[in-house]
């Protein structure tokens, strides 16, 4: 086959069905610019080791530069007969540098060490792009927390009214997992930051190439310690896919709340028209599609991770062609997040909160019962008794269709001698929120402090 990277030992060309199955350019073409960068570094290593003269190196780099810009502007594209990005680019190089010079570049490297390096380069670039997008989202959530500082939200457990909290406190609770996702990317990079180039097909190379120089030129701290590991491992790809899946889950949990908050029944938020969609039949509809797509796409991100892990399980060392299946899932996860995150951020930044509605609902469902129990503890009642007394109070209030602060002095006294009228002092939402003033609590001062700590954590990354 014209332009194939192999063929010498074969009697004839590959069957068309094999060509069809084997071709990967429809996804690995994304690696073209990284492949060319790798080729520049490899050419310099070959020259350093005495396999290219100065003039040949110059000719090679010039041809690679031309190829690079032809790839960038679409002048050079893979053909149906190109097996993969590496084959296509060698064809392009030979077109530009001639077969004599162009044919020299492949010495001392294999597609196995190339591909393992190029994927790392691509993932590291996109990790930093995704980190910026996540930081934008954190900023948008924190800005809403700041804008609505002091507003009250009925805090829930089991989706039931539990205790009132500051809306800001709740919003910031969605920021911290995102901060940890940023930290995961930073930590992941310590493991991604080495180059498999120089590993050859699996055993290393015989040409005395300076793999460390190649690594540094490609932005890595070091080259591989083990050429088999360099070509066979993909845990760094799987870990990247995990971080994107976790990020998807973190978005999905917030999305689910936004979907609920946006219903008539909750009425906590209204989404901006520009970040909502309509119905083709129901003229009145305004749907939270961004949140729903976030929730849905988290399934896809998880699927990409599980697909990749399943591919890796049970593969013997070293390279197996199965490893080619690492790219489509992780590329899909990248595209998914790079499209989703800006839309999600826009939705959050433009979301209107109905704080009076939240404040009205906050005391309902006896959400101040814990405050009563803790007030009793401060009067030196044991918590066991306090819980019992407050339970009786809730039951009485429920039966008589009263809120906890609506009982008469006599009614309180009939339930327990400890329930003196002063208990009403803790039966306000603001008092309840302000009293949870330990570190990490919902008291306004602590939440202010938390907002500063969050900003600092993001800045330090
Ligand atoms: N396209 C392959 C991959 O993505 C790299 C090429 C290695 N091919 C081979 N036959 N050794 O992993």
Boltz pocket constraint, residues with backbone or C-beta under 6 A from the ligand:
constraints:
  - pocket:
      binder: B
      contacts: [[A, 24], [A, 28], [A, 84], [A, 111], [A, 112], [A, 115], [A, 319], [A, 320], [A, 321], [A, 323], [A, 324], [A, 325]]
      max_distance: 6.0
